């Protein structure tokens, strides 16, 4: 922490003004061009020069498509984040109901966007409604979680100060909570920016007329390698620009931003029985809201299935056993490819972070690239990986691994830096080797960040695998949902959506349980 | 019931008050049943071993914690009622400054919360008095630990409360500054005749600043000595070198040791 005495006063030199990320980007582009040239003919890879040429030749079309996608993403970003703020305030105002609000938010976040998109297309009809809704669904949870933490992040003595002068909740909200939560909100918004573009593009996959997502589908179907790479590059660049712009805004608004997603959301219940009761109540509320939404909007039962329709289809109908068998087979296929990719991504991310900590000079140039690549939406990498590695297990597992690798790497690098300075000084005083310091001080300090990344990566991994199955592999839940949507088998589509959301939420809850066990030992202060 | 005059320092009466917290392995008795009376306009120092419940007692008086048993009356009113009209102020062990507000903003916040008009000149005078002139616009992160604690003392005094609760307010302040603050700050609340309860670990500070020293045993705290300090205010700097002052310090130190020994014997 700096004091008045040691505030920086030195002027940066001309060399120091070169952005830190620039050398990394230049190296990355050279590596990419080299790989494209060397692997020509063996893998479907287009280099940066091909991409630039294609973008130049189709500048008008691409600019218009990017503008449409950006507009949809921006609306989704605004609506989703407003919903996140409203939900967080609701959880704050109703502390006893906070567990149910958080559970409800999680279930909605776990809805497979690949299935939600075609359902929304039927509900909304033509237009940009599905794209905006999917973008909103993709962003609200990554803002909601840090905001929930931020609204409770202030020390108890700040609230004592408010109470000391006879003021209550509203003063605490304005004077303490809002300001204390601002850095967390900003960190959430930054992660939400690329997620909004991802959501808008998934929405565009499902029968939209315009946008980058529409062009991606066309390029994939036409096996146009250069177009696919160009679109992936443009969407990645747009997502990174959004991430960077929000980051700059955040540095201006809240310079002391925390590593917001490193903290677990506050638990509203400690006893197992209480948590089980909250879980059951959440399921009940979800089913009630689902039914009420369909009934209040008076949507046709042919395509807008209610919970009892799904129950009949999977349990009581004559063909229920066959439907369950189809669903189970697809689920097993999906999980068989999701779990290895998920674990590989997490382990590789954590391992690389640990190695980079031993070589800090390398970490300095890898970190900006990793942060940038974390912001790349999966839809832009999925077609590329499928093009490069094929439509089998390797390609799909690689997509899931890529989806979990970068968040894990960035979180773990940040987590490794959380080791307290005084603890590291103790190791330095005994001239401990870097490996000893890593094992005994830095890895335990990394665990909260690792588990936070693992928790948030569960729905992301499910999204990645379903996108790959939908776009390319022709198997698993993604394919089943795409097939059900195209054949208007809405019973199967809704059943698959509900089942996958439930499995995803259970996976998230399972990781959260492991996280709490680990934190109880290594970071008990985060559980207060 | 008529409201007590806000300009009159209140008497604080504690009747059979105790506090028990739920701990991980059963209830923890932080304060054993205690009855105390703090005279209006007096400064009372509370000394005792760490964790004996002195700070909890202060929080109970402030109404920040409800007592498990007993009642607390401040000038005939409950702590909640006194807080509701901003009739008391407290300096916490932790300075608890809001990091997004400047030093001046943090001090002015107390006036805003107390619904009192902020007089910028008065705020700046107080900042100068605690030795922070020139840092009015600085954020807490730009101040040292001692500077932050002095800012918290200024925030506590700015509303001119008639009851002051000071929980180790000079703990992080360096020895030289502490000696100056010991001389200058008490004059501020004693001139207005405010009632003050001061928790401190310094025997010398307790005797120098107060009219009465209560010595507590280890948890659960019991009063092992109630020592009157009959020096007039304001106190001269050379008072600390007089035999009477040193004798009182001895009495307090001895009572502290007695409390420790008694507890140890009970425990054994």
Interface residues (C-beta under 8 A of the other chain):
Chain A: X1 X2 X3 X4 X7 X155 X157 X158 X160 X161 X162 X163 X164 X165 X166 X167 X171 X175 X176 X179 X182 X256
Chain B: X59 X62 X63 X64 X83 X84 X85 X86 X88 X89 X90 X92 X94 X96 X98 X99 X100 X109 X110 X113 X114 X135 X138 X141 X142 X143 X144 X159
